[in-house]
Amino acid sequence: MAKKAFWAARVFGYGAEHPMLDVGQVIEIEVGAERNDEKLIRLGLLREVTTERPAPCGKCGASFLNDGFLSQHGRRQHAQTAEQAGRSEAPDA
């Protein structure tokens, strides 16, 4: 069975390989390989990708449907780690 690209319409976990998908995150799956694939598609949690160029995250490598979803992901997932890194580099007083 061929793999198809889908994007997450909301935040949810999808198996061991994708423990937490962000909204707009693009993944490739073999439809029917997991028992809940058809249900996730039918409920609208996974939607088929119709664009040719997903936007990749420069920090973690995850792909997103567009730049808007990528920006949301960056603010939600990487802003805190950047802030923590800045604190660790600050000299002790």
C-alpha positions in Angstrom: 0.0 0.0 0.0 1.4 3.4 -0.9 2.0 6.1 1.6 0.0 9.3 1.5 0.7 12.7 3.1 -1.8 13.9 5.7 -1.9 16.9 8.0 -3.2 17.1 11.6 -6.3 19.3 12.0 -5.7 19.4 15.8 -3.1 18.4 18.4 -3.2 14.7 19.1 -0.8 11.7 19.5 -0.4 9.3 16.6 1.5 6.1 17.6 5.1 5.8 18.8 6.6 7.5 15.8 4.5 10.7 16.3 3.7 10.9 20.1 2.3 14.4 19.7 1.3 16.0 16.4 1.0 19.8 16.2 -1.9 21.4 14.2 -0.9 21.5 10.5 2.0 19.0 10.9 2.4 16.8 7.9 3.0 13.1 8.2 3.1 10.3 5.7 1.1 7.1 6.5 -0.1 4.0 4.8 -3.8 4.3 5.1 -5.1 1.2 6.8 -1.8 0.2 8.3 -3.0 1.5 11.7 -6.4 0.4 12.8 -7.7 4.0 13.5 -6.5 5.6 10.3 -9.8 5.5 8.5 -11.6 6.8 11.6 -9.2 9.6 12.1 -9.7 10.7 8.4 -13.4 10.3 8.6 -13.6 12.4 11.8 -11.4 15.1 10.2 -8.4 14.8 12.5 -6.2 13.8 9.6 -6.7 15.6 6.3 -5.0 14.8 3.0 -2.3 17.2 1.9 -3.1 19.0 -1.3 0.0 21.2 -1.5 3.3 20.2 -3.0 5.6 22.1 -0.6 5.2 21.6 3.1 7.2 24.0 5.3 9.9 22.3 7.3 10.9 23.3 10.8 14.5 24.3 11.0 14.8 23.2 14.7 13.2 19.7 14.8 12.7 18.8 11.2 8.9 18.4 11.3 7.0 19.5 8.2 3.9 21.7 8.2 1.1 22.4 5.7 2.1 26.1 5.4 4.1 28.9 7.0 1.3 29.9 9.4 1.2 26.4 11.0 5.0 26.4 11.1 5.0 29.7 13.0 2.4 28.5 15.5 4.5 25.4 16.1 7.7 27.5 16.6 6.0 29.7 19.1 4.5 26.8 21.0 7.3 24.2 20.9 10.6 26.1 20.4 10.1 29.6 22.1 10.4 28.1 25.5 13.6 26.2 24.7 15.1 29.3 23.1 14.2 31.3 26.3 15.8 28.6 28.5 18.9 28.5 26.4 19.3 32.2 26.8 19.0 31.9 30.6 21.7 29.2 30.7 24.1 31.4 28.8 23.6 34.3 31.2 26.5 34.8 33.6 25.8 34.0 37.3 25.6 37.1 39.5 
